[in-house]
Amino acid sequence: MTDTLENIEVADGAGETSCGASTAATNCAKAERKWTWNNFPGRNYLFSTWTVVIAGPLLVLLLDQAQFVGFVTFAVKAFAGTLPYIAFAVALIAWLKAAGAEAYVGRAFEGRETQAIFLAALFGGLAPFCSCEVIPFIAGLLAVGAPLSAIMAFWLSSPLIDPPTLLITAGALGWPFAIGKAVFAVALGLFGGFLVSVLLKTGVFSNPVKVGSAAGGCGCGASPLTGRPVWRFWRESDRTERFGDELKANALFLVKWLALAYVLEAALVTYVPADLIAGVVGGDGLGSIVISALVGMPAYLNSYVAPPLLAGLMDQGMSAGAAMAFMIAGAVSSIPAMAAVWSLVKPQVFSMYLGLGFVGAVLSGLIFQLAL
């Protein structure tokens, strides 16, 4: 777009611009428009999520070509591993919304919140999801109106432990450590779920979902005759159209944010050595437990890499409590996971999630240290 500036005069003594009589009002408004950062052309595209996803690998290619193949390979493999979960979650969300099942699913939890929190925390401890893989399922639960308390319970417990991780942890650190982590995973989920439940009753988190996220929006509504969802939505053209729209919108949303998460993860793994991170958290006492939780939160050491590394540090004098705090904090709130969480919920819920992850990691470390 080009602006035609003409007939602009400077008022005597005023230092302001005015428009000549022959200039149209629209041209006058254009003439007085000033370029600022807020209306800079392309600003939204320059700092979009896709820009970061594309620019990350390109910067590695330009500045560190030796790491480029490994960087891209890691990000692509990690994303491909999550793709089946994304596909399932996107199809489920689209189906439930096209059928008008949101309110119906939400009513299934009415009067059963306590049961839902327990089931979510226990199921989270069995589900084989890392902190990023759990995001599509959280988006689906938010979309169909599941209570935030149960969602938080699942959100906190799921990345911490699963059967393969239990065996790997037991092999590297012993069964007491593995069982302790499993217990803390479920306990943290229950603690977070019931705390959020109490806060919900006070009016906090009344609208936790971000506008425009994959978890927002409404469905076509239940059948006006039966009040129940129309599961065979393809028999109605408007519901079929809704299914297609939801499928595309949710797929784009989740792919975009999880692509960002794995680019950040690749950067951490490539340029922040695991032994360097873990070396900072060595030591004993309360201070080392708190520092371990703080360092573990943004670090990326997944549940398969962390146990053998921490086993070596414990042999060198790192306390078991500090190791436990580091593992829990890193699993719940790594930078890739936080990027995805931020895309779904409002800042208050995001802050609660991080706070629960940090407090849970410190308490788990302290309790485990005292129990030994």
C-alpha positions as CSV (number, residue, x, y, z in Angstrom):
1,M,0.0,0.0,0.0
2,T,1.3,3.5,-0.8
3,D,0.2,6.7,0.7
4,T,0.0,9.9,-1.3
5,L,1.1,12.9,0.7
6,E,0.2,16.2,-0.8
7,N,-0.9,19.7,0.2
8,I,0.6,19.5,3.6
9,E,1.3,22.8,5.3
10,V,2.8,23.8,8.6
11,A,0.6,26.0,10.7
12,D,2.2,29.2,11.8
13,G,3.6,28.9,15.3
14,A,1.8,25.6,15.9
15,G,4.4,23.1,14.6
16,E,1.5,20.8,13.5
17,T,0.6,19.6,10.0
18,S,-2.7,20.5,8.4
19,C,-4.3,19.4,5.1
20,G,-5.2,21.7,2.2
21,A,-8.8,22.2,1.3
22,S,-8.5,20.1,-1.9
23,T,-7.2,17.1,0.0
24,A,-9.7,14.4,0.9
25,A,-10.3,13.6,4.5
26,T,-8.9,10.1,4.0
27,N,-5.7,11.4,2.5
28,C,-5.4,13.8,5.4
29,A,-5.6,11.0,7.9
30,K,-3.0,9.1,5.9
31,A,-0.7,12.1,5.9
32,E,-0.8,12.4,9.7
33,R,-0.2,8.7,10.3
34,K,3.2,8.1,11.7
35,W,5.1,4.8,11.6
36,T,5.4,3.3,15.0
37,W,6.4,-0.2,16.2
38,N,2.8,-1.1,16.8
39,N,1.7,-0.5,13.2
40,F,5.0,-1.6,11.6
41,P,4.2,-3.6,8.5
42,G,4.8,-7.3,9.0
43,R,5.3,-7.0,12.7
44,N,2.9,-9.9,13.4
45,Y,4.7,-12.2,11.0
46,L,8.2,-11.1,12.1
47,F,7.6,-12.4,15.6
48,S,5.2,-15.2,14.9
49,T,5.8,-18.8,16.1
50,W,6.5,-20.0,12.6
51,T,9.3,-17.4,12.3
52,V,11.1,-18.8,15.3
53,V,10.6,-22.4,14.1
54,I,12.1,-21.6,10.7
55,A,14.8,-19.1,12.0
56,G,16.2,-21.5,14.6
57,P,17.5,-24.1,12.2
58,L,18.6,-21.4,9.7
59,L,20.7,-19.7,12.4
60,V,22.4,-23.0,13.2
61,L,23.0,-23.5,9.5
62,L,24.6,-20.1,9.1
63,L,26.6,-20.0,12.4
64,D,27.3,-23.6,13.2
65,Q,27.0,-25.8,10.1
66,A,28.6,-28.8,11.9
67,Q,25.6,-29.0,14.2
68,F,22.9,-28.4,11.6
69,V,22.1,-32.0,10.6
70,G,22.1,-33.2,14.2
71,F,19.9,-30.2,15.3
72,V,17.3,-30.7,12.5
73,T,17.3,-34.5,12.9
74,F,16.7,-34.3,16.6
75,A,13.8,-31.9,16.2
76,V,12.2,-33.8,13.4
77,K,12.5,-37.2,15.2
78,A,11.0,-35.7,18.4
79,F,8.2,-34.2,16.5
80,A,7.5,-37.4,14.5
81,G,7.3,-39.3,17.7
82,T,4.6,-37.0,18.9
83,L,2.7,-36.9,15.6
84,P,0.5,-39.9,16.4
85,Y,-0.7,-38.3,19.6
86,I,-1.4,-35.0,17.8
87,A,-3.4,-36.8,15.1
88,F,-5.5,-38.7,17.6
89,A,-6.1,-35.6,19.8
90,V,-7.0,-33.4,16.8
91,A,-9.4,-35.9,15.4
92,L,-11.0,-36.5,18.8
93,I,-11.4,-32.7,19.5
94,A,-13.0,-32.2,16.0
95,W,-15.3,-35.2,16.4
96,L,-16.5,-34.1,19.9
97,K,-17.1,-30.5,18.8
98,A,-18.9,-31.5,15.6
99,A,-21.1,-33.8,17.6
100,G,-21.8,-31.1,20.2
101,A,-20.5,-33.2,23.0
102,E,-18.7,-30.5,25.0
103,A,-21.4,-29.8,27.5
104,Y,-22.3,-33.5,27.7
105,V,-18.7,-34.5,28.6
106,G,-18.6,-31.6,31.1
107,R,-21.8,-32.8,32.8
108,A,-20.2,-36.3,33.2
109,F,-17.8,-34.7,35.7
110,E,-20.5,-32.9,37.7
111,G,-20.5,-34.1,41.3
112,R,-17.6,-36.4,40.6
113,E,-14.7,-34.0,40.8
114,T,-12.9,-35.8,43.6
115,Q,-13.1,-39.1,41.7
116,A,-12.0,-37.4,38.5
117,I,-8.9,-35.9,40.3
118,F,-7.9,-39.3,41.7
119,L,-8.4,-41.1,38.4
120,A,-6.5,-38.3,36.5
121,A,-3.5,-38.5,38.9
122,L,-3.3,-42.3,38.7
123,F,-3.8,-42.4,35.0
124,G,-1.2,-39.7,34.5
125,G,1.3,-41.9,36.4
126,L,0.7,-44.8,34.0
127,A,0.4,-42.8,30.7
128,P,3.7,-42.9,28.7
129,F,3.8,-39.2,27.9
130,C,6.6,-36.7,28.3
131,S,5.9,-33.0,29.1
132,C,5.4,-32.2,25.4
133,E,3.4,-35.3,24.3
134,V,0.8,-34.6,27.0
135,I,-0.1,-31.2,25.5
136,P,-2.5,-32.5,22.8
137,F,-4.5,-34.4,25.4
138,I,-4.6,-31.4,27.7
139,A,-6.0,-29.4,24.8
140,G,-8.6,-32.1,24.2
141,L,-9.7,-32.2,27.9
142,L,-9.9,-28.4,28.0
143,A,-12.0,-28.4,24.8
144,V,-14.7,-30.7,26.1
145,G,-15.1,-29.0,29.4
146,A,-13.3,-31.3,31.8
147,P,-12.7,-29.6,35.2
148,L,-9.5,-27.8,35.5
149,S,-8.7,-29.5,38.8
150,A,-8.7,-33.0,37.1
151,I,-6.7,-31.6,34.1
152,M,-4.1,-30.2,36.5
153,A,-3.8,-33.5,38.3
154,F,-3.2,-35.3,35.0
155,W,-0.9,-32.5,33.7
156,L,1.4,-32.7,36.7
157,S,1.6,-36.5,37.1
158,S,1.8,-37.6,33.5
159,P,5.3,-36.4,32.5
160,L,6.9,-37.7,35.7
161,I,6.6,-41.5,35.5
162,D,5.4,-44.3,33.3
163,P,6.3,-48.0,33.2
164,P,9.4,-47.7,31.0
165,T,10.7,-44.8,33.0
166,L,10.1,-46.7,36.2
167,L,12.3,-49.6,35.0
168,I,15.1,-47.3,33.7
169,T,15.1,-45.3,36.9
170,A,15.2,-48.4,39.0
171,G,18.1,-49.8,36.9
172,A,20.2,-46.6,37.3
173,L,19.2,-45.3,40.8
174,G,17.6,-48.3,42.5
175,W,14.1,-49.3,43.3
176,P,13.7,-47.0,46.3
177,F,14.3,-44.0,44.1
178,A,12.1,-45.3,41.3
179,I,9.2,-46.1,43.7
180,G,9.7,-42.8,45.4
181,K,9.4,-40.9,42.1
182,A,6.2,-42.8,41.2
183,V,4.7,-42.0,44.6
184,F,5.7,-38.3,44.3
185,A,4.2,-38.2,40.8
186,V,0.8,-39.3,41.9
187,A,1.0,-37.2,45.1
188,L,1.9,-34.0,43.1
189,G,-1.0,-34.6,40.8
190,L,-3.4,-35.0,43.7
191,F,-2.0,-32.0,45.5
192,G,-2.3,-29.8,42.4
193,G,-5.7,-31.1,41.5
194,F,-7.3,-30.5,45.0
195,L,-5.6,-27.1,45.4
196,V,-7.0,-25.9,42.0
197,S,-10.4,-27.3,43.1
198,V,-10.4,-25.2,46.2
199,L,-9.3,-22.1,44.2
200,L,-12.1,-22.7,41.7
201,K,-14.6,-22.5,44.4
202,T,-13.4,-19.0,45.3
203,G,-13.8,-17.8,41.8
204,V,-10.2,-18.1,40.7
205,F,-9.5,-19.6,37.2
206,S,-13.1,-19.1,36.2
207,N,-12.1,-18.9,32.5
208,P,-8.7,-20.6,32.2
209,V,-8.5,-21.1,28.4
210,K,-6.8,-18.5,26.1
211,V,-9.1,-17.1,23.4
212,G,-8.1,-18.6,20.1
213,S,-6.3,-21.6,21.5
214,A,-7.0,-25.2,20.4
215,A,-9.0,-25.6,23.6
216,G,-11.4,-22.7,23.0
217,G,-14.6,-22.3,21.0
218,C,-18.0,-24.0,21.0
219,G,-19.4,-26.9,19.1
220,C,-22.6,-27.1,17.1
221,G,-24.5,-28.0,20.2
222,A,-26.4,-31.2,21.2
223,S,-29.3,-32.5,19.3
224,P,-32.3,-30.1,20.0
225,L,-34.7,-33.1,20.2
226,T,-32.8,-35.4,22.5
227,G,-30.3,-33.1,24.2
228,R,-27.6,-35.6,23.4
229,P,-24.6,-35.3,21.1
230,V,-25.0,-36.3,17.5
231,W,-22.2,-38.8,17.3
232,R,-22.8,-39.6,13.6
233,F,-22.2,-36.0,12.7
234,W,-21.5,-36.8,9.0
235,R,-25.3,-37.1,8.4
236,E,-25.6,-33.3,8.8
237,S,-23.8,-30.9,6.5
238,D,-23.3,-28.2,9.0
239,R,-21.7,-30.6,11.5
240,T,-19.5,-32.1,8.8
241,E,-18.3,-28.6,7.9
242,R,-17.7,-28.0,11.6
243,F,-15.6,-31.1,11.8
244,G,-13.4,-30.0,8.9
245,D,-13.0,-26.6,10.3
246,E,-12.0,-27.8,13.7
247,L,-9.7,-30.5,12.3
248,K,-7.7,-27.8,10.3
249,A,-7.7,-25.2,13.1
250,N,-6.6,-27.6,15.9
251,A,-4.1,-29.3,13.7
252,L,-2.5,-26.0,12.8
253,F,-2.5,-24.8,16.3
254,L,-0.9,-27.9,17.9
255,V,1.6,-28.5,15.1
256,K,2.7,-24.9,15.3
257,W,3.3,-24.8,19.1
258,L,4.8,-28.3,19.3
259,A,7.1,-27.6,16.4
260,L,8.3,-24.6,18.5
261,A,8.7,-26.8,21.5
262,Y,10.9,-29.3,19.7
263,V,13.1,-26.6,18.1
264,L,13.7,-25.2,21.6
265,E,14.4,-28.7,22.9
266,A,16.9,-29.3,20.1
267,A,18.7,-26.0,20.9
268,L,18.9,-27.0,24.6
269,V,20.2,-30.5,23.9
270,T,22.7,-29.3,21.2
271,Y,24.2,-26.3,23.0
272,V,23.6,-26.9,26.8
273,P,25.5,-30.1,27.7
274,A,23.6,-32.3,30.2
275,D,26.7,-32.8,32.4
276,L,27.1,-29.0,32.6
277,I,23.5,-28.6,33.8
278,A,23.7,-31.4,36.3
279,G,27.1,-30.3,37.6
280,V,25.6,-27.0,38.8
281,V,23.2,-28.9,41.1
282,G,25.8,-31.0,43.0
283,G,26.0,-30.8,46.8
284,D,24.0,-31.6,49.9
285,G,21.4,-29.9,52.1
286,L,18.3,-27.7,51.6
287,G,20.1,-25.2,49.4
288,S,21.1,-27.9,46.9
289,I,17.6,-29.2,46.7
290,V,16.2,-25.7,46.0
291,I,18.9,-25.0,43.4
292,S,18.3,-28.3,41.8
293,A,14.6,-27.5,41.3
294,L,15.4,-24.1,39.9
295,V,18.0,-25.4,37.5
296,G,15.9,-28.4,36.6
297,M,12.8,-26.4,35.6
298,P,14.1,-24.9,32.3
299,A,16.6,-27.7,31.7
300,Y,15.8,-30.6,29.4
301,L,16.9,-34.0,30.7
302,N,14.2,-36.5,29.7
303,S,13.3,-39.5,31.9
304,Y,15.6,-41.8,29.9
305,V,18.7,-39.6,30.0
306,A,18.4,-38.2,33.6
307,P,18.7,-41.4,35.7
308,P,22.2,-42.6,34.6
309,L,23.6,-39.0,34.6
310,L,22.3,-38.4,38.1
311,A,23.5,-41.7,39.3
312,G,27.0,-40.6,38.4
313,L,26.6,-37.3,40.2
314,M,25.3,-39.1,43.3
315,D,28.4,-41.2,43.3
316,Q,30.3,-38.0,43.4
317,G,28.5,-36.6,46.3
318,M,25.2,-35.2,45.1
319,S,22.4,-35.8,47.6
320,A,19.5,-38.1,46.7
321,G,17.0,-35.3,47.6
322,A,18.7,-32.9,45.1
323,A,18.6,-35.6,42.4
324,M,14.9,-36.2,43.1
325,A,14.1,-32.5,43.0
326,F,16.0,-32.0,39.7
327,M,14.2,-34.9,38.0
328,I,10.7,-33.8,39.0
329,A,11.2,-30.2,38.2
330,G,12.7,-31.0,34.8
331,A,10.0,-33.4,33.8
332,V,7.1,-31.1,34.7
333,S,8.4,-27.7,33.4
334,S,11.1,-27.9,30.8
335,I,11.3,-24.9,28.4
336,P,9.7,-26.9,25.5
337,A,6.8,-27.9,27.7
338,M,6.3,-24.4,29.0
339,A,6.2,-23.0,25.5
340,A,3.3,-25.3,24.7
341,V,1.5,-24.7,28.0
342,W,1.6,-21.0,27.4
343,S,-0.2,-21.4,24.2
344,L,-3.2,-23.1,25.8
345,V,-4.0,-21.4,29.1
346,K,-4.1,-17.9,30.6
347,P,-1.1,-16.5,32.6
348,Q,-2.8,-17.3,36.0
349,V,-3.1,-21.0,35.2
350,F,0.4,-21.0,33.6
351,S,1.9,-19.5,36.8
352,M,0.0,-22.0,39.0
353,Y,1.4,-24.9,36.9
354,L,5.0,-23.6,37.2
355,G,4.5,-22.9,40.9
356,L,3.1,-26.3,41.6
357,G,6.0,-27.9,39.7
358,F,8.6,-26.0,41.6
359,V,7.0,-26.5,45.1
360,G,6.3,-30.2,44.3
361,A,9.9,-30.7,43.3
362,V,11.4,-29.1,46.4
363,L,9.0,-30.9,48.8
364,S,9.6,-34.2,47.0
365,G,13.4,-33.7,47.4
366,L,13.1,-32.8,51.1
367,I,10.8,-35.7,51.9
368,F,12.9,-38.2,50.0
369,Q,16.1,-36.9,51.7
370,L,14.5,-37.3,55.1
371,A,13.1,-40.7,54.4
372,L,16.5,-42.2,53.5
